[in-house]
Amino acid sequence: MNSTLLAKELKSNAFVAIIIFAVLGMYIACIVMMFDPSLGESLNMMMDSMPELFAAFGMGTQATTLLDFMLNYLYGFLLTVFPFVLILIMANKLMVRYLDRGTMSYLLATPNSRVRVALTLAGAMIIVLALLMVLTTAAEIACAELMFPGDLDIPGLFRANVGLFCLWTFLAGMCFFSACTFSNAGAALWVGGGAGIAFFLMQMVAKVGDKLAFLDKVNPLALFDSYGLATSDASAYAGSAILLALGIALFALAIGVFNRRDLSI
């Protein structure tokens, strides 16, 4: 990787990453604060009255522990959708915009191969996501320990977050592959982005009723099982490993496509 280009792209994407983290941090604090037995009973009553709505957003499990509560109200929607928004923004800034504006020619005019340039841009995306995961995990632990000292199963949280990062890697690889493959800027951004949105919608619909539960069988997002990871379930580990492998493969394919494609610059 090119260290100068990497530093430039990390700095360029830092602001939007900080905004996403600020939003997630706010939600994390609010959700942890809501872990109260009396409020928990009210939430369960709301869940019983609107089970389809809660299930659609991945919040259909009645939690008894702090970790279960966080998994229920954070991991089904908030900690997947907001990072996906960050991924879309980074895919646009790191690859689509360079190609669309013709400024990729300046990068390729330097003594750096296409593979090195693409690898650096992909590395910037992964590093930003890794830093977001570190900060998110720290915020979760800090909020839990401040409000409910000793109640959080921290090893279980770590396992869930490793699996969550595997999911982020898959989504990032999918969007980066799209950005490297299509010459049209709209297609480059929204083929991968649209696929991600379709997967999220499929997941929401599949959880609403049994008639559409089969959608989870063809949805890669269903491989992420936060509860299974928290309890060290072997199938949950396998699902996360598949997501990670798919993400790495998509990044590798993206770099290969970028290296061979005809660039009109």
Disulfide bonds with the S-S distance in Angstrom:
none
